[in-house]
Amino acid sequence: MDALTDLLDGPRARGAFLLRASLDPPWSVRIEDRAPLCLVAMVRSGAWMRYDDGERVELRPGDVAVTRGPEPYVVSDAPATEPQIVIHPGQRCTTPDGVSLSEAMDLGVRSWGTAPDGATVMLVGAYQMRGAVTQRLLAALPRLAVVRREDWDSPLVPLLGQEIVRDEPGQDVMLDRLLDLLLITVLRAWFARPGARTPGWYRAHGDPMVGPALRLLHDDVAHTWTVAGLAEKVGASRAALAQRFVRLVGEPPMTYLTSLRLAQAADLLREGDGTLDAIARQVGYGTAFALSTAFKREYGVSPQEYRSGALAPS
Protein backbone atom coordinates (compact mmCIF):
# COMPACT_ATOMS: atom_id res chain seq x y z
CA MET A 1 0.00 0.00 0.00
CA ASP A 2 1.31 3.47 -0.84
CA ALA A 3 1.07 6.29 1.68
CA LEU A 4 -1.47 8.28 -0.35
CA THR A 5 -3.84 5.30 -0.52
CA ASP A 6 -3.41 4.84 3.22
CA LEU A 7 -4.06 8.53 3.79
CA LEU A 8 -7.16 8.78 1.59
CA ASP A 9 -8.67 5.67 3.14
CA GLY A 10 -9.44 7.81 6.19
CA PRO A 11 -12.44 10.05 5.37
CA ARG A 12 -15.68 8.64 6.79
CA ALA A 13 -18.46 11.21 6.70
CA ARG A 14 -21.24 10.61 9.22
CA GLY A 15 -24.18 12.95 8.91
CA ALA A 16 -22.08 15.48 7.03
CA PHE A 17 -23.51 18.93 6.37
CA LEU A 18 -24.37 19.34 2.69
CA LEU A 19 -26.31 22.02 0.85
CA ARG A 20 -26.83 23.72 -2.48
CA ALA A 21 -26.26 27.46 -2.09
CA SER A 22 -27.94 29.77 -4.61
CA LEU A 23 -27.16 33.48 -4.34
CA ASP A 24 -27.64 36.73 -6.21
CA PRO A 25 -24.94 39.42 -5.89
CA PRO A 26 -23.89 41.20 -3.87
CA TRP A 27 -23.35 38.42 -1.35
CA SER A 28 -20.74 37.53 1.24
CA VAL A 29 -20.72 34.73 3.84
CA ARG A 30 -18.31 34.48 6.77
CA ILE A 31 -17.71 30.88 7.85
CA GLU A 32 -17.04 30.44 11.57
CA ASP A 33 -18.37 26.89 12.01
CA ARG A 34 -14.95 25.41 12.97
CA ALA A 35 -15.57 22.36 10.78
CA PRO A 36 -12.33 20.38 10.37
CA LEU A 37 -12.74 20.11 6.60
CA CYS A 38 -15.08 21.63 4.02
CA LEU A 39 -15.49 21.34 0.23
CA VAL A 40 -16.90 24.09 -1.96
CA ALA A 41 -17.69 23.17 -5.58
CA MET A 42 -18.52 26.05 -7.92
CA VAL A 43 -21.37 25.09 -10.25
CA ARG A 44 -22.43 28.44 -11.67
CA SER A 45 -20.47 31.69 -11.75
CA GLY A 46 -17.47 32.25 -9.48
CA ALA A 47 -16.56 33.41 -6.01
CA TRP A 48 -13.69 34.63 -3.86
CA MET A 49 -12.37 32.95 -0.72
CA ARG A 50 -10.36 35.07 1.69
CA TYR A 51 -8.83 34.84 5.15
CA ASP A 52 -8.40 37.45 7.84
CA ASP A 53 -4.65 37.69 7.16
CA GLY A 54 -5.30 38.87 3.59
CA GLU A 55 -4.83 35.66 1.61
CA ARG A 56 -7.47 35.39 -1.10
CA VAL A 57 -8.16 33.07 -4.02
CA GLU A 58 -10.60 33.38 -6.90
CA LEU A 59 -12.78 30.37 -7.65
CA ARG A 60 -14.10 29.88 -11.16
CA PRO A 61 -16.96 27.66 -12.39
CA GLY A 62 -15.90 24.03 -12.15
CA ASP A 63 -13.27 24.65 -9.47
CA VAL A 64 -13.37 22.85 -6.14
CA ALA A 65 -11.84 24.24 -2.94
CA VAL A 66 -10.96 22.22 0.16
CA THR A 67 -10.61 24.26 3.34
CA ARG A 68 -9.10 22.97 6.57
CA GLY A 69 -10.60 24.30 9.80
CA PRO A 70 -11.02 25.67 12.31
CA GLU A 71 -9.78 29.04 11.00
CA PRO A 72 -12.64 31.32 9.80
CA TYR A 73 -12.82 32.55 6.22
CA VAL A 74 -15.12 34.49 3.90
CA VAL A 75 -16.73 33.38 0.62
CA SER A 76 -18.11 36.24 -1.47
CA ASP A 77 -19.03 37.42 -4.95
CA ALA A 78 -16.18 39.97 -4.94
CA PRO A 79 -13.15 40.59 -2.72
CA ALA A 80 -14.51 43.87 -1.33
CA THR A 81 -18.02 42.67 -0.43
CA GLU A 82 -18.44 42.78 3.34
CA PRO A 83 -20.04 39.76 5.07
CA GLN A 84 -23.82 39.90 5.31
CA ILE A 85 -24.17 36.35 6.68
CA VAL A 86 -22.26 34.45 9.37
CA ILE A 87 -22.27 30.66 9.68
CA HIS A 88 -21.68 29.54 13.27
CA PRO A 89 -20.94 26.08 14.76
CA GLY A 90 -23.85 23.75 14.21
CA GLN A 91 -24.50 25.59 10.91
CA ARG A 92 -26.47 28.30 12.70
CA CYS A 93 -26.96 31.19 10.29
CA THR A 94 -27.21 34.85 11.37
CA THR A 95 -26.53 38.39 10.28
CA PRO A 96 -23.20 39.86 11.53
CA ASP A 97 -25.09 41.38 14.49
CA GLY A 98 -26.70 38.06 15.47
CA VAL A 99 -30.18 38.11 13.90
CA SER A 100 -31.21 34.62 12.79
CA LEU A 101 -31.44 34.02 9.03
CA SER A 102 -32.21 30.31 9.10
CA GLU A 103 -35.81 30.61 7.97
CA ALA A 104 -35.31 33.53 5.61
CA MET A 105 -32.67 31.70 3.57
CA ASP A 106 -34.28 28.24 3.54
CA LEU A 107 -35.02 27.32 -0.10
CA GLY A 108 -36.12 23.72 0.39
CA VAL A 109 -34.41 20.35 0.78
CA ARG A 110 -30.71 21.10 1.48
CA SER A 111 -31.12 24.32 -0.48
CA TRP A 112 -30.15 27.70 0.92
CA GLY A 113 -29.57 31.22 -0.29
CA THR A 114 -31.14 34.41 -1.51
CA ALA A 115 -32.76 33.16 -4.73
CA PRO A 116 -33.90 29.69 -5.90
CA ASP A 117 -32.15 30.17 -9.25
CA GLY A 118 -29.41 32.57 -8.26
CA ALA A 119 -26.58 33.90 -10.39
CA THR A 120 -24.12 31.93 -8.26
CA VAL A 121 -24.63 28.28 -7.38
CA MET A 122 -22.21 26.21 -5.31
CA LEU A 123 -22.31 22.89 -3.50
CA VAL A 124 -20.99 22.84 0.04
CA GLY A 125 -20.05 19.77 2.06
CA ALA A 126 -18.61 19.99 5.57
CA TYR A 127 -17.23 17.25 7.79
CA GLN A 128 -18.65 18.41 11.09
CA MET A 129 -16.86 15.97 13.42
CA ARG A 130 -13.07 15.95 13.71
CA GLY A 131 -13.10 12.17 14.00
CA ALA A 132 -14.58 11.89 10.51
CA VAL A 133 -11.27 12.97 8.98
CA THR A 134 -7.99 11.54 10.15
CA GLN A 135 -5.30 13.69 11.69
CA ARG A 136 -2.88 12.42 9.05
CA LEU A 137 -5.02 13.89 6.30
CA LEU A 138 -5.51 17.23 8.04
CA ALA A 139 -1.79 17.50 8.72
CA ALA A 140 -0.98 16.86 5.05
CA LEU A 141 -3.17 19.71 3.76
CA PRO A 142 -2.75 23.47 3.62
CA ARG A 143 -5.59 25.55 4.97
CA LEU A 144 -6.85 26.02 1.39
CA ALA A 145 -6.34 23.69 -1.57
CA VAL A 146 -7.97 24.55 -4.90
CA VAL A 147 -8.31 22.15 -7.82
CA ARG A 148 -9.05 23.95 -11.06
CA ARG A 149 -11.60 22.69 -13.56
CA GLU A 150 -8.92 22.03 -16.17
CA ASP A 151 -6.90 19.87 -13.77
CA TRP A 152 -9.49 17.20 -13.14
CA ASP A 153 -12.42 15.47 -14.81
CA SER A 154 -15.11 13.76 -12.75
CA PRO A 155 -18.89 13.24 -12.86
CA LEU A 156 -19.12 13.49 -9.07
CA VAL A 157 -20.04 17.17 -8.79
CA PRO A 158 -23.04 16.90 -11.17
CA LEU A 159 -24.09 13.70 -9.39
CA LEU A 160 -23.84 15.34 -5.99
CA GLY A 161 -25.82 18.29 -7.37
CA GLN A 162 -28.62 15.94 -8.37
CA GLU A 163 -28.65 13.99 -5.13
CA ILE A 164 -28.21 16.85 -2.68
CA VAL A 165 -31.76 18.18 -3.21
CA ARG A 166 -33.45 14.78 -3.07
CA ASP A 167 -35.30 13.51 0.00
CA GLU A 168 -35.32 9.73 -0.36
CA PRO A 169 -34.87 6.87 2.12
CA GLY A 170 -31.18 6.40 2.87
CA GLN A 171 -30.31 9.77 1.38
CA ASP A 172 -28.02 10.82 4.22
CA VAL A 173 -25.85 7.73 3.73
CA MET A 174 -25.80 8.29 -0.04
CA LEU A 175 -24.63 11.88 0.41
CA ASP A 176 -22.01 10.94 3.00
CA ARG A 177 -20.45 8.45 0.60
CA LEU A 178 -20.61 10.87 -2.33
CA LEU A 179 -18.86 13.49 -0.22
CA ASP A 180 -16.12 11.00 0.69
CA LEU A 181 -15.64 10.07 -2.97
CA LEU A 182 -15.54 13.70 -4.04
CA LEU A 183 -12.99 14.56 -1.36
CA ILE A 184 -10.75 11.64 -2.32
CA THR A 185 -10.97 12.48 -6.04
CA VAL A 186 -10.23 16.16 -5.50
CA LEU A 187 -7.32 15.54 -3.15
CA ARG A 188 -5.79 12.96 -5.46
CA ALA A 189 -5.91 15.53 -8.25
CA TRP A 190 -4.48 18.21 -5.96
CA PHE A 191 -1.56 16.06 -4.77
CA ALA A 192 -0.76 15.12 -8.39
CA ARG A 193 -0.55 18.70 -9.69
CA PRO A 194 2.86 19.82 -10.94
CA GLY A 195 4.38 22.13 -8.36
CA ALA A 196 1.85 21.23 -5.66
CA ARG A 197 2.96 21.85 -2.07
CA THR A 198 2.94 18.18 -1.16
CA PRO A 199 4.38 16.48 1.94
CA GLY A 200 7.86 15.01 1.72
CA TRP A 201 6.56 11.45 1.95
CA TYR A 202 4.44 12.01 -1.18
CA ARG A 203 7.39 13.22 -3.23
CA ALA A 204 9.58 10.44 -1.82
CA HIS A 205 7.34 7.72 -3.27
CA GLY A 206 9.02 8.16 -6.64
CA ASP A 207 12.48 7.56 -5.20
CA PRO A 208 13.90 4.09 -6.02
CA MET A 209 15.19 3.60 -2.46
CA VAL A 210 12.83 5.48 -0.15
CA GLY A 211 9.66 4.71 -2.12
CA PRO A 212 9.88 0.93 -1.57
CA ALA A 213 10.77 1.54 2.09
CA LEU A 214 7.64 3.64 2.58
CA ARG A 215 5.47 0.99 0.94
CA LEU A 216 6.93 -1.68 3.21
CA LEU A 217 6.13 0.38 6.31
CA HIS A 218 2.56 1.02 5.18
CA ASP A 219 2.01 -2.60 4.14
CA ASP A 220 2.93 -3.97 7.56
CA VAL A 221 2.95 -1.28 10.23
CA ALA A 222 2.98 -3.89 13.04
CA HIS A 223 6.20 -5.55 11.89
CA THR A 224 9.22 -5.12 14.18
CA TRP A 225 11.03 -2.90 11.73
CA THR A 226 14.55 -1.61 12.19
CA VAL A 227 16.43 0.68 9.85
CA ALA A 228 18.85 -2.16 9.12
CA GLY A 229 16.03 -4.59 8.32
CA LEU A 230 14.29 -2.05 6.13
CA ALA A 231 17.53 -1.28 4.30
CA GLU A 232 18.12 -4.96 3.63
CA LYS A 233 14.65 -5.29 2.11
CA VAL A 234 15.24 -2.42 -0.33
CA GLY A 235 18.82 -3.40 -1.16
CA ALA A 236 20.58 -0.45 0.42
CA SER A 237 22.98 0.15 3.27
CA ARG A 238 21.57 1.23 6.60
CA ALA A 239 23.40 4.57 6.48
CA ALA A 240 22.38 5.31 2.90
CA LEU A 241 18.68 4.63 3.57
CA ALA A 242 18.63 6.60 6.81
CA GLN A 243 20.30 9.61 5.21
CA ARG A 244 18.15 9.59 2.09
CA PHE A 245 14.94 9.02 4.06
CA VAL A 246 15.58 12.05 6.25
CA ARG A 247 16.47 14.20 3.25
CA LEU A 248 13.33 13.31 1.27
CA VAL A 249 10.72 12.67 3.97
CA GLY A 250 12.00 15.11 6.57
CA GLU A 251 12.34 12.68 9.48
CA PRO A 252 14.08 9.35 10.26
CA PRO A 253 12.40 6.09 9.23
CA MET A 254 11.57 5.00 12.79
CA THR A 255 10.14 8.42 13.68
CA TYR A 256 7.93 8.21 10.59
CA LEU A 257 6.88 4.68 11.60
CA THR A 258 5.98 5.80 15.11
CA SER A 259 3.78 8.60 13.78
CA LEU A 260 2.15 6.19 11.33
CA ARG A 261 1.46 3.63 14.07
CA LEU A 262 -0.08 6.20 16.39
CA ALA A 263 -2.19 7.70 13.61
CA GLN A 264 -3.53 4.27 12.74
CA ALA A 265 -4.22 3.63 16.42
CA ALA A 266 -6.23 6.87 16.52
CA ASP A 267 -8.22 5.73 13.49
CA LEU A 268 -8.94 2.36 15.11
CA LEU A 269 -10.02 4.03 18.33
CA ARG A 270 -12.35 6.29 16.37
CA GLU A 271 -13.86 3.64 14.11
CA GLY A 272 -14.22 0.52 16.25
CA ASP A 273 -14.66 -0.92 19.71
CA GLY A 274 -11.55 -3.11 19.88
CA THR A 275 -9.72 -3.31 23.16
CA LEU A 276 -6.61 -1.23 23.68
CA ASP A 277 -4.55 -4.44 23.87
CA ALA A 278 -5.87 -5.57 20.47
CA ILE A 279 -5.23 -2.17 18.89
CA ALA A 280 -1.72 -2.08 20.38
CA ARG A 281 -0.86 -5.42 18.77
CA GLN A 282 -2.41 -4.35 15.47
CA VAL A 283 -0.19 -1.28 15.16
CA GLY A 284 3.03 -2.78 16.47
CA TYR A 285 3.04 -2.13 20.23
CA GLY A 286 3.61 -5.02 22.62
CA THR A 287 1.23 -3.83 25.32
CA ALA A 288 -1.64 -1.44 25.88
CA PHE A 289 0.55 0.45 28.34
CA ALA A 290 3.25 1.02 25.73
CA LEU A 291 0.69 2.29 23.23
CA SER A 292 -1.00 4.51 25.81
CA THR A 293 2.31 6.09 26.83
CA ALA A 294 3.34 6.80 23.24
CA PHE A 295 -0.14 8.04 22.28
CA LYS A 296 -0.31 10.53 25.13
CA ARG A 297 3.22 11.75 24.43
CA GLU A 298 2.32 12.34 20.76
CA TYR A 299 -1.20 13.77 21.11
CA GLY A 300 -1.46 15.00 24.69
CA VAL A 301 -4.47 12.82 25.49
CA SER A 302 -4.88 9.19 26.48
CA PRO A 303 -6.41 6.68 24.05
CA GLN A 304 -9.46 6.42 26.33
CA GLU A 305 -9.96 10.19 26.27
CA TYR A 306 -9.59 10.25 22.50
CA ARG A 307 -12.11 7.45 22.04
CA SER A 308 -14.65 9.06 24.37
CA GLY A 309 -14.42 12.32 22.45
CA ALA A 310 -13.64 14.27 25.60
CA LEU A 311 -10.47 15.52 23.95
CA ALA A 312 -8.98 15.22 20.48
CA PRO A 313 -5.58 15.80 18.95
CA SER A 314 -5.24 19.31 17.53
C-alpha distance (Angstrom), angle and dihedral (degrees) to the residues before:
residue distance angle dihedral
M1 . . .
D2 3.80 . .
A3 3.79 120.8 .
L4 3.81 94.3 -112.2
T5 3.81 91.9 54.8
D6 3.79 88.9 48.4
L7 3.79 90.7 48.6
L8 3.81 96.6 47.4
D9 3.79 91.9 47.4
G10 3.80 87.0 74.9
P11 3.83 108.4 75.4
R12 3.81 111.7 99.5
A13 3.78 111.3 166.6
R14 3.80 114.5 -156.5
G15 3.77 114.9 -174.2
A16 3.79 91.3 -20.6
F17 3.79 119.1 -170.5
L18 3.80 110.7 -108.2
L19 3.78 131.6 169.3
R20 3.78 145.0 155.5
A21 3.80 109.4 -123.4
S22 3.80 117.6 -156.1
L23 3.80 117.0 -176.0
D24 3.78 141.0 169.7
P25 3.82 118.3 -147.9
P26 2.89 138.5 -67.7
W27 3.78 93.8 51.8
S28 3.78 136.6 141.7
V29 3.82 130.0 173.8
R30 3.80 125.3 -166.9
I31 3.81 112.3 -152.0
E32 3.81 114.4 -148.3
D33 3.81 99.1 151.7
R34 3.85 94.5 116.2
A35 3.81 91.1 -137.3
P36 3.83 109.8 167.9
L37 3.80 92.9 -132.0
C38 3.80 135.3 8.9
L39 3.82 135.1 -179.6
V40 3.79 124.0 -152.0
A41 3.82 116.9 -169.9
M42 3.80 116.6 -169.8
V43 3.80 110.6 -139.8
R44 3.79 102.6 165.6
S45 3.80 128.3 19.0
G46 3.80 121.4 -17.8
A47 3.77 141.7 -85.6
W48 3.79 143.5 -163.1
M49 3.79 126.1 -119.4
R50 3.79 117.5 -159.6
Y51 3.79 139.5 172.2
D52 3.77 130.9 -145.2
D53 3.82 91.7 -106.3
G54 3.82 91.1 61.7
E55 3.81 101.9 -99.1
R56 3.79 110.3 139.1
V57 3.79 136.1 172.9
E58 3.79 130.8 -169.0
L59 3.79 117.1 -131.4
R60 3.79 119.2 -154.0
P61 3.82 129.5 -163.0
G62 3.79 109.1 -70.7
D63 3.80 94.7 23.2
V64 3.80 121.4 122.9
A65 3.81 123.5 -154.3
V66 3.80 125.6 -161.1
T67 3.80 114.8 -159.9
R68 3.79 124.7 -167.3
G69 3.80 116.6 -145.9
P70 2.89 163.9 -111.4
E71 3.83 94.3 48.9
P72 3.84 113.0 95.7
Y73 3.79 121.5 -119.8
V74 3.80 140.7 173.9
V75 3.81 129.3 -120.4
S76 3.80 114.1 -164.6
D77 3.79 145.9 154.9
A78 3.82 91.4 -111.9
P79 3.81 134.6 12.0
A80 3.81 93.9 -111.6
T81 3.82 98.4 48.4
E82 3.79 109.1 113.8
P83 3.83 118.2 -134.4
Q84 3.78 114.6 -88.5
I85 3.82 94.7 172.8
V86 3.81 132.0 44.6
I87 3.81 123.6 -160.9
H88 3.81 111.6 -152.6
P89 3.84 131.3 -169.5
G90 3.77 110.8 -63.8
Q91 3.84 87.6 32.8
R92 3.80 91.4 -83.7
C93 3.80 108.0 167.2
T94 3.82 123.8 -149.1
T95 3.77 143.7 150.5
P96 3.85 114.9 -96.6
D97 3.83 88.5 -94.5
G98 3.82 93.6 52.2
V99 3.81 105.4 -97.1
S100 3.81 110.8 145.3
L101 3.81 116.6 -111.1
S102 3.79 98.4 175.4
E103 3.79 96.2 109.2
A104 3.78 96.9 35.3
M105 3.80 93.2 56.6
D106 3.81 98.5 39.8
L107 3.83 107.9 118.2
G108 3.80 99.3 172.7
V109 3.80 136.2 -82.4
R110 3.84 106.5 13.7
S111 3.80 88.1 -28.2
W112 3.78 122.6 126.8
G113 3.77 139.0 166.0
T114 3.76 146.4 74.4
A115 3.82 99.9 -63.3
P116 3.84 132.9 23.3
D117 3.81 90.9 -132.3
G118 3.77 100.6 27.2
A119 3.78 128.1 175.2
T120 3.80 89.3 -111.9
V121 3.79 122.8 47.9
M122 3.80 124.5 179.0
L123 3.78 136.3 165.4
V124 3.79 116.8 -132.2
G125 3.80 126.6 -164.3
A126 3.80 122.5 177.6
Y127 3.78 129.7 -173.3
Q128 3.78 98.9 -140.1
M129 3.82 99.2 -172.1
R130 3.80 121.3 62.3
G131 3.79 90.2 -142.5
A132 3.81 90.4 62.7
V133 3.80 90.6 71.2
T134 3.77 121.7 45.1
Q135 3.78 122.1 -118.2
R136 3.80 88.8 -124.3
L137 3.78 90.8 61.5
L138 3.79 94.8 45.6
A139 3.80 91.0 48.6
A140 3.81 91.2 52.0
L141 3.81 94.6 55.0
P142 3.79 133.6 77.1
R143 3.78 116.7 -129.6
L144 3.82 88.9 -98.4
A145 3.81 127.5 27.0
V146 3.81 118.9 176.9
V147 3.80 124.5 -166.2
R148 3.78 112.0 -162.6
R149 3.79 122.5 -137.4
E150 3.80 91.9 -114.7
D151 3.81 92.3 54.1
W152 3.77 98.2 60.8
D153 3.79 141.3 29.4
S154 3.79 121.0 -157.4
P155 3.82 138.3 143.3
L156 3.81 91.2 -144.0
V157 3.81 98.8 95.9
P158 3.84 94.2 53.5
L159 3.81 89.3 44.6
L160 3.79 92.0 50.1
G161 3.81 88.7 47.5
Q162 3.80 89.9 56.1
E163 3.79 95.6 45.0
I164 3.80 99.5 40.9
V165 3.82 93.6 72.2
R166 3.81 95.7 44.5
D167 3.80 123.0 101.6
E168 3.80 104.8 -157.6
P169 3.82 133.1 140.4
G170 3.79 109.6 -79.0
Q171 3.79 92.1 15.1
D172 3.80 95.2 134.4
V173 3.80 91.2 57.0
M174 3.80 91.1 46.1
L175 3.80 91.4 52.6
D176 3.80 93.5 45.4
R177 3.79 90.9 55.1
L178 3.81 93.0 44.8
L179 3.79 89.6 51.8
D180 3.81 90.6 51.0
L181 3.81 91.3 49.9
L182 3.79 92.3 47.2
L183 3.80 92.1 49.5
I184 3.81 92.4 49.2
T185 3.81 92.4 47.2
V186 3.80 93.5 47.9
L187 3.79 94.6 46.2
R188 3.78 92.5 47.6
A189 3.79 88.6 53.8
W190 3.80 91.2 45.9
F191 3.81 94.4 50.4
A192 3.82 90.3 48.0
R193 3.82 95.8 53.5
P194 3.80 116.0 115.4
G195 3.78 108.3 -105.4
A196 3.81 94.2 13.2
R197 3.81 115.8 157.4
T198 3.78 93.7 -114.8
P199 3.82 128.8 167.9
G200 3.79 118.2 -95.2
W201 3.80 92.7 -111.2
Y202 3.81 90.1 58.6
R203 3.79 93.4 53.2
A204 3.81 90.8 42.9
H205 3.81 92.3 61.3
G206 3.79 89.7 81.0
D207 3.80 92.9 55.3
P208 3.84 113.5 104.6
M209 3.82 92.3 -136.5
V210 3.80 107.1 30.9
G211 3.81 95.8 36.2
P212 3.83 94.4 63.3
A213 3.81 89.7 43.6
L214 3.80 91.1 54.9
R215 3.79 91.7 48.9
L216 3.80 90.8 51.0
L217 3.80 91.4 52.6
H218 3.80 92.8 48.7
D219 3.81 93.2 44.8
D220 3.80 93.7 55.8
V221 3.79 112.2 15.0
A222 3.83 91.9 165.4
H223 3.81 94.6 58.5
T224 3.81 116.0 111.9
W225 3.77 93.2 -111.0
T226 3.77 124.7 -174.7
V227 3.78 126.6 -178.4
A228 3.80 89.0 -114.0
G229 3.80 92.7 51.2
L230 3.79 92.0 46.6
A231 3.80 91.2 48.7
E232 3.79 91.3 51.4
K233 3.81 90.5 52.8
V234 3.81 92.8 53.5
G235 3.81 95.4 40.6
A236 3.78 98.3 -112.6
S237 3.77 137.3 115.0
R238 3.77 118.5 -96.6
A239 3.81 92.5 -116.9
A240 3.79 94.2 47.0
L241 3.82 93.6 50.6
A242 3.80 93.9 45.0
Q243 3.79 92.8 49.8
R244 3.80 95.4 45.0
F245 3.81 93.0 44.3
V246 3.79 92.1 54.5
R247 3.81 92.0 46.2
L248 3.81 94.9 50.7
V249 3.81 103.7 30.5
G250 3.79 98.4 31.5
E251 3.81 98.3 -125.2
P252 3.84 138.6 54.8
P253 3.81 119.3 -83.3
M254 3.81 95.1 -109.9
T255 3.81 92.5 47.8
Y256 3.80 88.8 52.0
L257 3.81 89.7 48.4
T258 3.79 92.2 50.9
S259 3.81 91.7 51.9
L260 3.79 90.4 47.1
R261 3.81 92.4 50.0
L262 3.79 93.2 49.2
A263 3.80 92.8 46.0
Q264 3.79 90.4 52.1
A265 3.81 89.5 47.6
A266 3.81 88.8 53.9
D267 3.80 90.2 51.2
L268 3.81 91.5 50.0
L269 3.79 91.4 48.7
R270 3.79 89.8 50.7
E271 3.80 97.8 45.1
G272 3.79 106.0 36.9
D273 3.77 147.4 27.1
G274 3.81 99.5 -121.8
T275 3.77 117.9 141.8
L276 3.77 119.5 -100.0
D277 3.82 89.4 -114.1
A278 3.81 91.0 55.1
I279 3.80 92.8 47.0
A280 3.81 90.8 47.6
R281 3.80 91.3 55.2
Q282 3.80 91.7 44.9
V283 3.80 93.3 57.0
G284 3.79 98.6 39.0
Y285 3.81 106.0 -91.1
G286 3.79 119.4 127.7
T287 3.79 96.7 -143.7
A288 3.78 141.3 16.8
F289 3.79 88.4 -116.3
A290 3.81 92.2 57.0
L291 3.80 91.3 49.4
S292 3.80 92.8 45.9
T293 3.80 92.1 51.0
A294 3.81 93.3 49.0
F295 3.82 92.9 42.9
K296 3.79 93.7 52.8
R297 3.80 91.8 45.6
E298 3.82 90.5 52.4
Y299 3.81 100.9 39.8
G300 3.79 105.6 19.7
V301 3.80 93.8 -122.6
S302 3.79 133.6 82.0
P303 3.81 120.5 -109.7
Q304 3.82 89.2 -111.4
E305 3.81 91.7 53.8
Y306 3.79 91.0 47.7
R307 3.79 92.6 49.9
S308 3.80 93.3 47.9
G309 3.79 90.8 51.9
A310 3.78 92.1 -126.1
L311 3.78 88.9 123.9
A312 3.79 134.6 5.9
P313 3.78 135.5 -164.5
S314 3.80 111.9 -93.3
